[in-house]
Amino acid sequence: MSDVAIREVDIHPTSKSPLADRRSGFRAILNRLRQFRYRYECPFCGVHLKRFLPFGLKFAVLREKQIVGGGYRENARCPSCGCIDRERLLYLYLRNETKLFEQPVRLLHVAPEARVAEVLHKLSHIEYVTADISGANVMTTMDITRIQFADDSFDAIICNHVLEHIIDDARAMSELHRVLKPGGWAILQVPISRLLDRTYEDFSIADTAAREAAFGQGDHVRIYGKDYPARLARAGFAVRIFQWTTRPDRFGGSRNRFGLNRDEFVFVGWKAGRTERTGGPAERDQLA
């Protein structure tokens, strides 16, 4: 039997008859039973699941260094829309912890996640700019170490799982800070080791196979450690770390309905200055 629950469409006309009331009650019972049996739900496509699909690479270094946001996860990928756990966390964070869905914002999205971009494109009150160095499926080609936009151009930036690919990540962080408006915020996710106190990087490693063995992916140039917030701070950001498990009511409850990684935090960088109309996250997040 499939692990995916089929979503029902009610084709019965609205009625106040006893038969309609019984049907409505029966459907409510079925829905409760379905939610019990299919414990997971995708917040993008709405499908209910017994479990998500596995996703991720299996290189030994990913296990040995306990890298969060990378590596193999048993319960990560939606079989319906293809989103993975870190995309669901990003979407839920934007929806529940920012005012992005309510306030006018100029937003730069670097290497945009497909499902998240699909949602944001539909928000007419957002001036939405997508960018990537490849230029594929985005609005503009952009080198993150030489961003072509003027100072103070954006209210918000999303740049997830990009910096681990950039040799000069300090310059990239500084460029992101430069184009952010005073009071603006940036979500800056990276794969990060739970064990390393200091970021590990070795630019002499250039071979794809050697990088896979050293960093867990052939196009990565480092493994970030617990000093990642300090690296962002050196670029000028005030860093806040959000732990979704502290607000489970907004992120799928204690049963983890949306199949998130319990060890994954959200790293948010702020630029000092005015805070009006940035649609920013709550100030109560843990300060790094």
MIMI-347735 format. One record per atom (N, C-alpha, C): atom name; x negated, y, z. Coordinates in steps of 0.001 Angstrom, whole numbers. Example, Ala and Ser with C-alpha at 12.3 -4.5 7.8 and 13.67 -1.06 7.14 Angstrom:
<rs>
R    a         u         v         w
R    N    -13190     -5690      7800
R   CA    -12300     -4500      7800
R    C    -13200     -3300      7800
R    N    -12850     -2250      7080
R   CA    -13670     -1060      7140
R    C    -12900        30      7870
</rs>
This chain:
<rs>
R    a         u         v         w
R    N      -846     -1200         0
R   CA         0         0         0
R    C      -878      1245         0
R    N      -434      2266      -693
R   CA     -1230      3481      -818
R    C     -1389      4172       519
R    N     -2551      4838       692
R   CA     -2781      5632      1892
R    C     -2180      7017      1772
R    N     -1609      7349       616
R   CA     -1044      8670       376
R    C       463      8586       450
R    N      1063      9437      1255
R   CA      2518      9469      1358
R    C      3088     10286       204
R    N      4163      9799      -410
R   CA      4815     10540     -1474
R    C      5695     11617      -853
R    N      5517     12846     -1332
R   CA      6338     13938      -816
R    C      7748     13852     -1383
R    N      8757     13999      -544
R   CA     10142     13876      -973
R    C     10688     15216     -1445
R    N     11606     15149     -2402
R   CA     12334     16332     -2843
R    C     13803     16089     -2540
R    N     14440     16992     -1824
R   CA     15844     16851     -1455
R    C     16707     17280     -2635
R    N     17403     16334     -3252
R   CA     18226     16660     -4418
R    C     19698     16783     -4036
R    N     20003     16649     -2754
R   CA     21401     16709     -2328
R    C     21834     18159     -2159
R    N     23011     18525     -2596
R   CA     23494     19894     -2408
R    C     23744     20176      -940
R    N     23644     21465      -583
R   CA     23910     21879       790
R    C     25362     21599      1139
R    N     25589     20993      2285
R   CA     26943     20636      2685
R    C     27018     20581      4195
R    N     28182     20873      4714
R   CA     28380     20797      6158
R    C     29181     19547      6534
R    N     29344     18610      5608
R   CA     30122     17413      5877
R    C     29381     16518      6858
R    N     30105     15653      7588
R   CA     29441     14709      8508
R    C     28410     13833      7798
R    N     28724     13429      6538
R   CA     27781     12599      5789
R    C     26484     13360      5541
R    N     26597     14640      5186
R   CA     25394     15451      4955
R    C     24612     15618      6244
R    N     25305     15785      7357
R   CA     24616     15930      8648
R    C     23854     14654      8988
R    N     24493     13476      8708
R   CA     23811     12216      8985
R    C     22583     12060      8096
R    N     22736     12461      6812
R   CA     21595     12386      5908
R    C     20449     13272      6405
R    N     20813     14477      6847
R   CA     19792     15403      7341
R    C     19085     14840      8561
R    N     19860     14238      9469
R   CA     19255     13650     10651
R    C     18362     12476     10309
R    N     18809     11673      9325
R   CA     18013     10521      8905
R    C     16702     10982      8278
R    N     16772     12030      7452
R   CA     15543     12546      6831
R    C     14585     13084      7879
R    N     15126     13728      8926
R   CA     14270     14252      9993
R    C     13548     13116     10711
R    N     14276     11999     10947
R   CA     13654     10839     11587
R    C     12565     10264     10686
R    N     12855     10167      9383
R   CA     11858      9663      8440
R    C     10604     10537      8424
R    N     10817     11843      8477
R   CA      9676     12760      8475
R    C      8815     12569      9715
R    N      9464     12378     10874
R   CA      8699     12161     12105
R    C      7925     10845     12031
R    N      8577      9803     11492
R   CA      7891      8523     11340
R    C      6720      8638     10369
R    N      6915      9387      9279
R   CA      5856      9563      8304
R    C      4668     10276      8937
R    N      4949     11311      9720
R   CA      3872     12060     10351
R    C      3106     11199     11354
R    N      3822     10260     11981
R   CA      3147      9353     12903
R    C      2260      8374     12139
R    N      2796      7842     11038
R   CA      2038      6849     10273
R    C       924      7517      9481
R    N      1232      8641      8838
R   CA       253      9359      8036
R    C      -252     10535      8868
R    N     -1287     10286      9647
R   CA     -1709     11241     10669
R    C     -2379     12474     10097
R    N     -2873     12407      8849
R   CA     -3599     13533      8271
R    C     -2755     14259      7228
R    N     -3080     15535      7058
R   CA     -2384     16372      6078
R    C     -3392     17307      5424
R    N     -3294     17457      4120
R   CA     -4159     18413      3417
R    C     -3487     19781      3423
R    N     -4138     20827      3952
R   CA     -3513     22148      3992
R    C     -3432     22817      2623
R    N     -4143     22301      1640
R   CA     -4077     22861       286
R    C     -2894     22302      -500
R    N     -2840     20983      -640
R   CA     -1817     20390     -1498
R    C      -626     19832      -730
R    N      -737     19756       617
R   CA       386     19333      1440
R    C       608     17839      1524
R    N      -248     17034       889
R   CA       -60     15593       920
R    C      -356     15045      2323
R    N       385     14021      2740
R   CA       147     13345      4005
R    C      -607     12043      3750
R    N     -1552     11725      4628
R   CA     -2483     10637      4387
R    C     -2700      9794      5638
R    N     -2996      8526      5428
R   CA     -3504      7712      6531
R    C     -4923      8140      6882
R    N     -5672      8509      5858
R   CA     -7045      8970      6049
R    C     -7495      9680      4779
R    N     -8506     10529      4917
R   CA     -9162     11123      3756
R    C    -10206     10134      3234
R    N    -10738     10417      2059
R   CA    -11731      9544      1455
R    C    -13136      9903      1923
R    N    -14070      8948      1833
R   CA    -15471      9265      2159
R    C    -16051     10266      1164
R    N    -17064     10989      1629
R   CA    -17734     11962       763
R    C    -19117     12255      1339
R    N    -20079     12514       465
R   CA    -21386     12974       909
R    C    -22507     12019       557
R    N    -23723     12521       709
R   CA    -24931     11760       391
R    C    -25392     10950      1605
R    N    -26219      9945      1331
R   CA    -26619      9018      2395
R    C    -28123      9000      2634
R    N    -28834     10047      2279
R   CA    -30273     10064      2509
R    C    -30566     10011      4005
R    N    -31619      9298      4348
R   CA    -31922      9029      5755
R    C    -32099     10295      6567
R    N    -32704     11335      5976
R   CA    -32977     12559      6718
R    C    -31691     13219      7216
R    N    -30610     13048      6486
R   CA    -29336     13645      6887
R    C    -28820     13025      8182
R    N    -29057     11725      8345
R   CA    -28668     11051      9586
R    C    -29665     11359     10702
R    N    -30943     11274     10358
R   CA    -31981     11447     11378
R    C    -31947     12841     12002
R    N    -31682     13857     11190
R   CA    -31654     15243     11683
R    C    -30248     15684     12080
R    N    -29278     14776     11952
R   CA    -27888     15067     12324
R    C    -27433     16384     11691
R    N    -27446     16395     10378
R   CA    -27129     17617      9646
R    C    -25622     17761      9488
R    N    -25085     18821     10037
R   CA    -23658     19121      9965
R    C    -23400     19927      8689
R    N    -22366     19528      7954
R   CA    -22076     20195      6690
R    C    -22754     19531      5513
R    N    -23465     18451      5781
R   CA    -24091     17648      4745
R    C    -24009     16192      5174
R    N    -24478     15314      4345
R   CA    -24458     13910      4716
R    C    -23128     13243      4438
R    N    -23098     11972      4728
R   CA    -21944     11125      4413
R    C    -20917     11206      5531
R    N    -19664     11472      5141
R   CA    -18554     11487      6106
R    C    -17475     10523      5627
R    N    -16986      9711      6539
R   CA    -15986      8700      6199
R    C    -14627      9301      5866
R    N    -14323     10472      6430
R   CA    -12963     11014      6383
R    C    -13031     12473      5926
R    N    -13351     12697      4646
R   CA    -13678     14057      4222
R    C    -12914     14562      3004
R    N    -12738     13738      1987
R   CA    -12241     14226       686
R    C    -10773     13883       482
R    N     -9995     14881        60
R   CA     -8577     14651      -213
R    C     -8438     13906     -1548
R    N     -7734     12768     -1571
R   CA     -7571     12032     -2818
R    C     -6616     12691     -3791
R    N     -5872     13683     -3318
R   CA     -4895     14349     -4166
R    C     -5486     15560     -4888
R    N     -6074     16495     -4137
R   CA     -6577     17730     -4763
R    C     -8099     17805     -4817
R    N     -8789     16890     -4126
R   CA    -10238     16844     -4191
R    C    -10976     17728     -3214
R    N    -10270     18485     -2382
R   CA    -10957     19347     -1414
R    C    -11689     18494      -377
R    N    -12722     19061       225
R   CA    -13453     18353      1278
R    C    -13305     19097      2600
R    N    -13799     18481      3658
R   CA    -13563     18978      5012
R    C    -14020     20425      5208
R    N    -15192     20787      4664
R   CA    -15682     22147      4902
R    C    -14846     23186      4158
R    N    -14232     22817      3020
R   CA    -13322     23735      2329
R    C    -12054     23949      3151
R    N    -11564     22874      3765
R   CA    -10359     23003      4585
R    C    -10626     23888      5794
R    N    -11809     23744      6404
R   CA    -12148     24596      7533
R    C    -12221     26055      7105
R    N    -12848     26334      5978
R   CA    -12938     27710      5482
R    C    -11553     28298      5260
R    N    -10694     27552      4570
R   CA     -9353     28047      4292
R    C     -8574     28318      5567
R    N     -8613     27384      6505
R   CA     -7871     27557      7751
R    C     -8427     28716      8562
R    N     -9748     28898      8530
R   CA    -10342     30033      9234
R    C     -9861     31344      8622
R    N     -9896     31447      7308
R   CA     -9443     32672      6642
R    C     -7974     32951      6958
R    N     -7167     31910      6948
R   CA     -5726     32075      7167
R    C     -5393     32412      8609
R    N     -6087     31786      9550
R   CA     -5704     31897     10954
R    C     -6524     32885     11771
R    N     -7735     33186     11342
R   CA     -8628     33991     12161
R    C     -9024     35313     11514
R    N     -8518     35607     10332
R   CA     -8760     36892      9687
R    C     -7419     37464      9231
R    N     -7459     38684      8749
R   CA     -6267     39322      8187
R    C     -6355     39408      6673
R    N     -7150     38511      6089
R   CA     -7378     38517      4655
R    C     -6084     38339      3869
R    N     -5125     37626      4439
R   CA     -3877     37366      3737
R    C     -2861     38493      3942
R    N     -3268     39539      4675
R   CA     -2346     40621      4991
R    C     -2835     41988      4519
R    N     -4125     42246      4591
R   CA     -4651     43584      4352
R    C     -5379     43681      3018
R    N     -5356     44875      2385
R   CA     -6142     45092      1167
R    C     -7638     44964      1470
R    N     -8320     44146       708
R   CA     -9730     43862       935
R    C    -10427     43704      -415
R    N    -11642     44226      -517
R   CA    -12494     43901     -1666
R    C    -13430     42783     -1224
R    N    -13291     41637     -1879
R   CA    -13944     40410     -1432
R    C    -14883     39877     -2501
R    N    -16129     39590     -2104
R   CA    -17096     38914     -2964
R    C    -17192     37457     -2529
R    N    -16980     36555     -3467
R   CA    -17034     35119     -3182
R    C    -18137     34516     -4041
R    N    -19215     34079     -3398
R   CA    -20379     33539     -4088
R    C    -20244     32016     -4186
R    N    -20485     31494     -5409
R   CA    -20333     30050     -5648
R    C    -19010     29564     -5065
R    N    -17900     30079     -5553
R   CA    -16602     29843     -4906
R    C    -16162     28389     -4920
R    N    -15635     27952     -3782
R   CA    -15020     26636     -3669
R    C    -13716     26659     -4468
R    N    -13491     25642     -5281
R   CA    -12397     25658     -6247
R    C    -11029     25847     -5598
R    N    -10744     25066     -4551
R   CA     -9405     25140     -3951
R    C     -9198     26479     -3251
R    N    -10232     26977     -2575
R   CA    -10122     28262     -1886
R    C     -9946     29386     -2909
R    N    -10728     29354     -3978
R   CA    -10624     30378     -5020
R    C     -9234     30377     -5648
R    N     -8682     29209     -5822
R   CA     -7338     29091     -6395
R    C     -6318     29833     -5541
R    N     -6454     29728     -4231
R   CA     -5548     30423     -3310
R    C     -5792     31924     -3346
R    N     -7058     32338     -3275
R   CA     -7378     33758     -3184
R    C     -7041     34505     -4457
R    N     -7168     33862     -5610
R   CA     -6821     34499     -6885
R    C     -5363     34950     -6912
R    N     -4524     34278     -6153
R   CA     -3091     34571     -6174
R    C     -2699     35735     -5266
R    N     -3640     36213     -4451
R   CA     -3323     37293     -3507
R    C     -3521     38634     -4201
R    N     -2425     39269     -4557
R   CA     -2486     40491     -5367
R    C     -3080     41674     -4617
R    N     -3071     41639     -3288
R   CA     -3594     42773     -2518
R    C     -5110     42711     -2342
R    N     -5737     41629     -2817
R   CA     -7185     41482     -2708
R    C     -7839     41822     -4040
R    N     -8887     42632     -3993
R   CA     -9744     42824     -5157
R    C    -10817     41750     -5060
R    N    -10635     40719     -5837
R   CA    -11391     39475     -5676
R    C    -12446     39357     -6768
R    N    -13717     39225     -6352
R   CA    -14836     39111     -7282
R    C    -15559     37799     -7002
R    N    -15653     36943     -8007
R   CA    -16395     35694     -7874
R    C    -17706     35796     -8640
R    N    -18750     35168     -8099
R   CA    -20070     35291     -8706
R    C    -20895     34040     -8449
R    N    -21801     33761     -9380
R   CA    -22715     32633     -9236
R    C    -23874     32851    -10202
R    N    -25008     32276     -9893
R   CA    -26174     32468    -10756
R    C    -25986     31775    -12096
R    N    -25177     30730    -12149
R   CA    -24960     30008    -13402
R    C    -24007     30737    -14327
R    N    -23127     31562    -13748
R   CA    -22126     32254    -14544
R    C    -20956     31395    -14956
R    N    -20941     30136    -14551
R   CA    -19869     29219    -14953
R    C    -18663     29355    -14035
R    N    -17491     29529    -14633
R   CA    -16215     29575    -13908
R    C    -16160     30682    -12857
R    N    -16895     31766    -13088
R   CA    -16858     32916    -12187
R    C    -16733     34189    -13024
R    N    -16484     35299    -12350
R   CA    -16280     36562    -13042
R    C    -17590     37225    -13477
R    N    -18658     36969    -12703
R   CA    -19919     37623    -13031
R    C    -21099     36737    -12663
R    N    -22150     36830    -13467
R   CA    -23402     36135    -13159
R    C    -24190     36974    -12161
R    N    -24714     36351    -11108
R   CA    -25374     37116    -10059
R    C    -26487     36316     -9423
R    N    -27652     36945     -9301
R   CA    -28767     36405     -8523
R    C    -28625     36958     -7117
R    N    -28456     36081     -6153
R   CA    -28173     36532     -4788
R    C    -29344     37292     -4159
R    N    -30535     37148     -4718
R   CA    -31693     37900     -4210
R    C    -31824     39262     -4884
R    N    -31003     39507     -5928
R   CA    -31010     40793     -6634
R    C    -29576     41125     -7025
R    N    -28753     41386     -6040
R   CA    -27334     41622     -6288
R    C    -27152     42965     -6991
R    N    -26395     42972     -8080
R   CA    -26271     44158     -8919
R    C    -25296     45206     -8398
R    N    -24572     44900     -7333
R   CA    -23585     45846     -6814
R    C    -24245     46874     -5901
R    N    -23608     48025     -5792
R   CA    -24135     49126     -4993
R    C    -24018     48819     -3502
R    N    -24735     49604     -2705
R   CA    -24628     49488     -1250
R    C    -23169     49662      -830
R    N    -22790     48956       233
R   CA    -21464     49136       853
R    C    -20325     48922      -140
R    N    -20405     47858      -933
R   CA    -19412     47621     -1988
R    C    -18229     46759     -1553
R    N    -18422     45898      -550
R   CA    -17402     44889      -247
R    C    -16997     44931      1224
R    N    -15699     44708      1456
R   CA    -15191     44593      2825
R    C    -15539     43234      3427
R    N    -15646     42227      2571
R   CA    -15887     40871      3058
R    C    -16630     40062      1997
R    N    -17381     39082      2468
R   CA    -18149     38193      1590
R    C    -17971     36761      2081
R    N    -17811     35852      1153
R   CA    -17868     34416      1453
R    C    -19039     33852       657
R    N    -19987     33266      1357
R   CA    -21174     32713       701
R    C    -21555     31430      1439
R    N    -20955     30336      1023
R   CA    -21118     29075      1747
R    C    -21969     28080       974
R    N    -22908     27445      1685
R   CA    -23747     26397      1119
R    C    -24477     26893      -130
R    N    -25065     28075        22
R   CA    -25867     28697     -1031
R    C    -27291     28935      -541
R    N    -27439     29451       660
R   CA    -28747     29904      1140
R    C    -29766     28775      1225
R    N    -29330     27545      1434
R   CA    -30266     26426      1520
R    C    -30907     26112       163
R    N    -30387     26719      -911
R   CA    -30946     26538     -2255
R    C    -31964     27634     -2606
R    N    -32022     28695     -1806
R   CA    -32771     29908     -2164
R    C    -34117     29936     -1450
R    N    -35202     30010     -2210
R   CA    -36528     30057     -1589
R    C    -36655     31301      -715
R    N    -36326     32463     -1247
R   CA    -36419     33699      -463
R    C    -35062     33989       171
R    N    -34704     33184      1161
R   CA    -33388     33368      1782
R    C    -33316     34646      2597
R    N    -34448     35119      3103
R   CA    -34439     36380      3859
R    C    -33994     37535      2969
R    N    -34499     37553      1733
R   CA    -34088     38602       801
R    C    -32613     38462       442
R    N    -32166     37219       246
R   CA    -30757     36992       -65
R    C    -29858     37481      1071
R    N    -30230     37170      2308
R   CA    -29451     37640      3455
R    C    -29423     39167      3506
R    N    -30552     39794      3250
R   CA    -30631     41256      3265
R    C    -29769     41866      2171
R    N    -29741     41233      1001
R   CA    -28910     41727       -97
R    C    -27418     41609       237
R    N    -27031     40504       836
R   CA    -25636     40353      1247
R    C    -25259     41414      2269
R    N    -26161     41669      3201
R   CA    -25915     42713      4203
R    C    -25823     44085      3541
R    N    -26661     44346      2568
R   CA    -26690     45655      1896
R    C    -25367     45969      1205
R    N    -24792     44994       502
R   CA    -23581     45271      -281
R    C    -22309     45191       560
R    N    -22445     44790      1811
R   CA    -21306     44738      2719
R    C    -21047     46134      3285
R    N    -19784     46524      3346
R   CA    -19431     47818      3922
R    C    -19639     47818      5432
R    N    -19937     48981      6016
R   CA    -20001     49051      7478
R    C    -18688     48551      8093
R    N    -18799     47665      9071
R   CA    -17622     47043      9666
R    C    -17165     45802      8941
R    N    -17805     45504      7804
R   CA    -17420     44330      7025
R    C    -17978     43044      7609
R    N    -17490     41932      7108
R   CA    -17878     40622      7623
R    C    -18192     39668      6487
R    N    -19025     38684      6803
R   CA    -19415     37682      5819
R    C    -19405     36309      6467
R    N    -18793     35336      5807
R   CA    -18842     33944      6247
R    C    -20003     33284      5519
R    N    -20962     32754      6281
R   CA    -22246     32315      5728
R    C    -22574     30906      6217
R    N    -21868     29928      5679
R   CA    -22061     28533      6081
R    C    -23278     27919      5389
R    N    -23971     27057      6117
R   CA    -25085     26276      5573
R    C    -25074     24901      6234
R    N    -25687     23891      5596
R   CA    -25935     22647      6329
R    C    -26940     22943      7449
R    N    -26678     22438      8636
R   CA    -27527     22802      9766
R    C    -27752     21590     10670
R    N    -28984     21438     11113
R   CA    -29339     20301     11965
R    C    -28948     20570     13407
R    N    -28380     19556     14040
R   CA    -28054     19655     15456
R    C    -29283     19441     16327
R    N    -30371     18973     15741
R   CA    -31556     18616     16515
R    C    -32693     19627     16395
R    N    -32869     20237     15224
R   CA    -34018     21102     14984
R    C    -33851     22453     15670
R    N    -34821     22844     16464
R   CA    -34799     24180     17050
R    C    -35167     25236     16008
R    N    -36080     24866     15120
R   CA    -36533     25786     14080
R    C    -36237     25202     12701
R    N    -35902     26088     11791
R   CA    -35645     25697     10406
R    C    -36886     25064      9790
R    N    -36674     23960      9082
R   CA    -37779     23275      8416
R    C    -37743     23612      6928
R    N    -38845     24138      6405
R   CA    -38960     24418      4980
R    C    -40403     24195      4543
R    N    -40538     23716      3325
R   CA    -41857     23459      2760
R    C    -41739     23667      1260
R    N    -42186     24841       781
R   CA    -41985     25203      -618
R    C    -42935     24472     -1559
R    N    -43892     23729      -996
R   CA    -44760     22913     -1850
R    C    -44030     21676     -2355
R    N    -42901     21352     -1731
R   CA    -42106     20199     -2171
R    C    -41196     20669     -3304
R    N    -41507     20247     -4518
R   CA    -40762     20722     -5681
R    C    -40087     19595     -6454
R    N    -40535     18373     -6275
R   CA    -39973     17223     -6970
R    C    -38590     16887     -6399
R    N    -37664     16564     -7283
R   CA    -36287     16286     -6857
R    C    -36217     15152     -5837
R    N    -36880     14066     -6114
R   CA    -36843     12922     -5197
R    C    -37477     13272     -3860
R    N    -38557     14043     -3893
R   CA    -39222     14438     -2653
R    C    -38324     15372     -1839
R    N    -37600     16236     -2512
R   CA    -36666     17124     -1802
R    C    -35507     16338     -1206
R    N    -35051     15329     -1918
R   CA    -33986     14486     -1368
R    C    -34450     13832       -71
R    N    -35676     13370       -63
R   CA    -36211     12710      1134
R    C    -36457     13705      2260
R    N    -36892     14924      1916
R   CA    -37255     15909      2936
R    C    -36061     16708      3441
R    N    -35157     17072      2507
R   CA    -34072     18009      2858
R    C    -32671     17420      2690
R    N    -32564     16244      2080
R   CA    -31266     15600      1943
R    C    -30537     15889       661
R    N    -31139     16724      -219
R   CA    -30524     17006     -1521
R    C    -31612     17542     -2443
R    N    -31532     17175     -3715
R   CA    -32614     17474     -4637
R    C    -32808     18931     -4967
R    N    -31793     19769     -4735
R   CA    -31926     21203     -5012
R    C    -31924     22047     -3736
R    N    -32137     21420     -2584
R   CA    -32294     22158     -1330
R    C    -33780     22402     -1070
R    N    -34060     23517      -385
R   CA    -35458     23853       -90
R    C    -35726     23956      1406
R    N    -34718     23665      2236
R   CA    -34912     23731      3691
R    C    -33793     23001      4412
R    N    -34034     22757      5692
R   CA    -32990     22327      6623
R    C    -32923     23383      7716
R    N    -31796     24049      7823
R   CA    -31647     25068      8864
R    C    -31539     24419     10239
R    N    -32113     25114     11216
R   CA    -32051     24670     12593
R    C    -31277     25647     13459
R    N    -31483     25520     14765
R   CA    -30735     26356     15711
R    C    -31129     27822     15634
R    N    -32196     28142     14900
R   CA    -32612     29528     14732
R    C    -31879     30216     13583
R    N    -30928     29541     12951
R   CA    -30221     30147     11820
R    C    -29564     31485     12173
R    N    -28839     31601     13285
R   CA    -28274     32916     13621
R    C    -29337     34004     13760
R    N    -30504     33651     14296
R   CA    -31584     34641     14437
R    C    -32091     35094     13076
R    N    -32132     34203     12104
R   CA    -32539     34572     10751
R    C    -31544     35548     10142
R    N    -30257     35321     10354
R   CA    -29242     36269      9891
R    C    -29380     37611     10593
R    N    -29669     37562     11884
R   CA    -29809     38804     12661
R    C    -30976     39650     12151
R    N    -32055     39002     11711
R   CA    -33198     39744     11176
R    C    -32836     40502      9892
R    N    -31802     40029      9205
R   CA    -31336     40724      8009
R    C    -30377     41862      8339
R    N    -30039     42010      9626
R   CA    -29176     43111     10045
R    C    -27807     42706     10536
R    N    -27466     41439     10424
R   CA    -26135     40993     10824
R    C    -26024     40841     12343
R    N    -24869     41209     12873
R   CA    -24451     40743     14190
R    C    -23718     39429     13946
R    N    -24131     38369     14608
R   CA    -23641     37035     14274
R    C    -22681     36529     15337
R    N    -21556     36045     14883
R   CA    -20607     35369     15765
R    C    -20421     33945     15286
R    N    -20292     33027     16235
R   CA    -20141     31608     15928
R    C    -18765     31168     16407
R    N    -17968     30680     15474
R   CA    -16613     30250     15797
R    C    -16551     28729     15862
R    N    -15987     28211     16947
R   CA    -15780     26779     17124
R    C    -14280     26497     17026
R    N    -13878     25840     15945
R   CA    -12446     25639     15718
R    C    -11805     24774     16792
R    N    -12582     23933     17449
R   CA    -12016     23062     18483
R    C    -11566     23842     19710
R    N    -11959     25108     19837
R   CA    -11484     25931     20952
R    C    -10069     26455     20706
R    N     -9589     26351     19454
R   CA     -8224     26773     19126
R    C     -7541     25692     18279
R    N     -7404     24505     18856
R   CA     -6881     23379     18066
R    C     -5470     23604     17545
R    N     -4669     24443     18211
R   CA     -3298     24675     17768
R    C     -3263     25264     16363
R    N     -4308     25967     15963
R   CA     -4354     26584     14636
R    C     -5103     25743     13609
R    N     -5721     24670     14069
R   CA     -6593     23903     13181
R    C     -6271     22408     13189
R    N     -5024     22083     13447
R   CA     -4606     20697     13321
R    C     -4401     19949     14611
R    N     -4501     20643     15738
R   CA     -4206     20007     17009
R    C     -5269     19029     17465
R    N     -5026     18416     18603
R   CA     -5988     17491     19189
R    C     -6162     16238     18332
R    N     -5184     15923     17491
R   CA     -5285     14766     16605
R    C     -6044     15096     15321
R    N     -6474     16354     15175
R   CA     -7274     16773     14016
R    C     -6534     16456     12713
R    N     -5334     16983     12591
R   CA     -4455     16664     11471
R    C     -5065     16964     10102
R    N     -5930     17989     10031
R   CA     -6484     18397      8740
R    C     -7842     17753      8438
R    N     -8270     16830      9270
R   CA     -9488     16080      8990
R    C    -10733     16941      8936
R    N    -10893     17831      9907
R   CA    -12064     18702      9950
R    C    -13218     18006     10668
R    N    -14417     18510     10444
R   CA    -15602     18017     11148
R    C    -15669     18725     12500
R    N    -15551     17976     13572
R   CA    -15503     18570     14904
R    C    -16815     19269     15277
R    N    -17901     18922     14596
R   CA    -19203     19527     14901
R    C    -19511     20758     14060
R    N    -18631     21076     13110
R   CA    -18922     22197     12211
R    C    -18394     23513     12775
R    N    -19282     24479     12924
R   CA    -18928     25821     13372
R    C    -18830     26741     12154
R    N    -18244     27913     12359
R   CA    -18200     28942     11317
R    C    -19131     30075     11740
R    N    -20095     30392     10873
R   CA    -21044     31466     11138
R    C    -20560     32722     10422
R    N    -20295     33765     11208
R   CA    -19772     35018     10670
R    C    -20761     36132     10973
R    N    -21207     36817      9922
R   CA    -22099     37958     10094
R    C    -21341     39262      9904
R    N    -21570     40210     10799
R   CA    -20922     41522     10746
R    C    -21960     42592     10431
R    N    -21492     43648      9765
R   CA    -22339     44810      9541
R    C    -21831     45939     10435
R    N    -22719     46514     11204
R   CA    -22325     47550     12158
R    C    -21665     48720     11447
R    N    -20684     49324     12124
R   CA    -20031     50502     11566
R    C    -18543     50450     11758
R    N    -17825     51199     10916
R   CA    -16372     51293     11013
R    C    -15738     49928     10793
R    N    -14618     49684     11471
R   CA    -13968     48368     11393
R    C    -12579     48431     10773
R    N    -12115     49609     10369
R   CA    -10774     49707      9816
R    C    -10669     48967      8484
R    N     -9582     48213      8326
R   CA     -9169     47613      7063
R    C    -10210     46664      6484
R    N    -10905     45963      7327
R   CA    -11822     44951      6806
R    C    -11194     43568      6807
R    N    -10010     43452      7453
R   CA     -9367     42141      7507
R    C    -10199     41121      8239
R    N    -10993     41588      9203
R   CA    -12019     40749      9804
R    C    -11529     39766     10835
R    N    -12404     38817     11192
R   CA    -12081     37846     12237
R    C    -11946     38507     13593
R    N    -11379     37762     14521
R   CA    -11193     38272     15870
R    C    -12536     38517     16549
R    N    -12593     39501     17408
R   CA    -13817     39845     18101
R    C    -14175     38836     19202
R    N    -13268     37883     19477
R   CA    -13485     37006     20627
R    C    -14375     35804     20332
R    N    -14854     35678     19100
R   CA    -15739     34573     18783
R    C    -17026     34688     19574
R    N    -17670     33561     19796
R   CA    -18919     33518     20562
R    C    -20009     34305     19843
R    N    -20647     35194     20585
R   CA    -21725     35993     20016
R    C    -23015     35197     20104
R    N    -23724     35108     18972
R   CA    -24961     34330     18941
R    C    -26088     35096     19627
</rs>
